[in-house]
Amino acid sequence: FLPHCGLVSIIGSLALGAMPPKLPEGKYCELPQQGVKLYYEIQGPLRRDFQGEKEEVLFLLMGSVADLRKTTDQQFVNAGLGMFKVFTFDHRNTGRSSIKDEPCSMEDYADDA
């Protein structure tokens, strides 16, 4: 498991005195009707030939248990950063979004998006 998630290379880098990778700085969006606060990130595009008037937004809906702090989930964001402004968020009860002690339905996730 560990070699596939990138943790081994991060731990190895830390042992050599390197800093861990910096997580992107996101923001929070209050959804009072749903009673949640969602963490989201907007990044990119990194390539200049896709910036400005040519810029397109990719609204990336991750799986219901995804966490943008995980390198395994960030790989999907990183894949689009070159050519798109990527907008993504942690669903309720995951990552840095509100954690409530109640079950969520797919309808809840759809309402949040």
Contacts in CASP RR format, 6 or more apart in sequence:
PFRMAT RR
TARGET T0000
AUTHOR 0000-0000-0000
METHOD contacts of the structure
MODEL  1
FLPHCGLVSIIGSLALGAMPPKLPEGKYCELPQQGVKLYYEIQGPLRRDF
QGEKEEVLFLLMGSVADLRKTTDQQFVNAGLGMFKVFTFDHRNTGRSSIK
DEPCSMEDYADDA
2 8 0 8 1.000
4 72 0 8 1.000
5 70 0 8 1.000
5 71 0 8 1.000
5 72 0 8 1.000
6 71 0 8 1.000
7 71 0 8 1.000
10 20 0 8 1.000
10 21 0 8 1.000
10 71 0 8 1.000
13 20 0 8 1.000
14 20 0 8 1.000
21 71 0 8 1.000
23 68 0 8 1.000
23 69 0 8 1.000
24 41 0 8 1.000
24 43 0 8 1.000
24 68 0 8 1.000
25 41 0 8 1.000
26 39 0 8 1.000
26 40 0 8 1.000
26 41 0 8 1.000
26 42 0 8 1.000
27 39 0 8 1.000
27 40 0 8 1.000
27 41 0 8 1.000
28 37 0 8 1.000
28 38 0 8 1.000
28 39 0 8 1.000
28 40 0 8 1.000
28 96 0 8 1.000
29 37 0 8 1.000
29 38 0 8 1.000
29 40 0 8 1.000
29 89 0 8 1.000
30 37 0 8 1.000
31 37 0 8 1.000
31 38 0 8 1.000
31 112 0 8 1.000
34 92 0 8 1.000
34 108 0 8 1.000
34 111 0 8 1.000
34 112 0 8 1.000
35 98 0 8 1.000
35 100 0 8 1.000
36 92 0 8 1.000
36 97 0 8 1.000
36 98 0 8 1.000
36 100 0 8 1.000
36 112 0 8 1.000
37 97 0 8 1.000
37 98 0 8 1.000
38 89 0 8 1.000
38 90 0 8 1.000
38 91 0 8 1.000
38 92 0 8 1.000
38 97 0 8 1.000
38 98 0 8 1.000
38 112 0 8 1.000
39 68 0 8 1.000
39 89 0 8 1.000
39 90 0 8 1.000
39 95 0 8 1.000
39 96 0 8 1.000
39 97 0 8 1.000
40 87 0 8 1.000
40 88 0 8 1.000
40 89 0 8 1.000
40 90 0 8 1.000
41 68 0 8 1.000
41 77 0 8 1.000
41 86 0 8 1.000
41 87 0 8 1.000
41 88 0 8 1.000
41 89 0 8 1.000
42 85 0 8 1.000
42 86 0 8 1.000
42 87 0 8 1.000
43 77 0 8 1.000
43 81 0 8 1.000
43 85 0 8 1.000
43 86 0 8 1.000
44 81 0 8 1.000
44 82 0 8 1.000
44 84 0 8 1.000
44 85 0 8 1.000
44 86 0 8 1.000
45 51 0 8 1.000
45 55 0 8 1.000
45 81 0 8 1.000
45 82 0 8 1.000
45 83 0 8 1.000
45 84 0 8 1.000
45 85 0 8 1.000
46 81 0 8 1.000
46 82 0 8 1.000
47 82 0 8 1.000
47 83 0 8 1.000
50 56 0 8 1.000
50 82 0 8 1.000
50 83 0 8 1.000
50 84 0 8 1.000
55 84 0 8 1.000
55 85 0 8 1.000
56 83 0 8 1.000
56 84 0 8 1.000
56 85 0 8 1.000
57 84 0 8 1.000
57 85 0 8 1.000
57 86 0 8 1.000
57 87 0 8 1.000
58 80 0 8 1.000
58 84 0 8 1.000
58 85 0 8 1.000
58 86 0 8 1.000
58 87 0 8 1.000
59 87 0 8 1.000
59 88 0 8 1.000
59 113 0 8 1.000
60 76 0 8 1.000
60 77 0 8 1.000
60 86 0 8 1.000
60 87 0 8 1.000
60 88 0 8 1.000
61 88 0 8 1.000
61 113 0 8 1.000
62 68 0 8 1.000
62 73 0 8 1.000
62 76 0 8 1.000
62 88 0 8 1.000
62 89 0 8 1.000
62 90 0 8 1.000
62 91 0 8 1.000
63 91 0 8 1.000
64 91 0 8 1.000
64 94 0 8 1.000
64 104 0 8 1.000
64 106 0 8 1.000
64 109 0 8 1.000
65 91 0 8 1.000
65 94 0 8 1.000
66 73 0 8 1.000
66 90 0 8 1.000
66 91 0 8 1.000
66 94 0 8 1.000
67 73 0 8 1.000
67 90 0 8 1.000
67 94 0 8 1.000
67 95 0 8 1.000
68 74 0 8 1.000
68 77 0 8 1.000
68 88 0 8 1.000
68 89 0 8 1.000
68 90 0 8 1.000
68 95 0 8 1.000
68 96 0 8 1.000
69 95 0 8 1.000
69 96 0 8 1.000
77 86 0 8 1.000
77 88 0 8 1.000
80 86 0 8 1.000
89 97 0 8 1.000
89 112 0 8 1.000
90 96 0 8 1.000
90 97 0 8 1.000
91 97 0 8 1.000
91 104 0 8 1.000
91 109 0 8 1.000
91 112 0 8 1.000
92 98 0 8 1.000
92 100 0 8 1.000
92 104 0 8 1.000
92 108 0 8 1.000
92 109 0 8 1.000
92 112 0 8 1.000
93 99 0 8 1.000
93 100 0 8 1.000
93 104 0 8 1.000
END
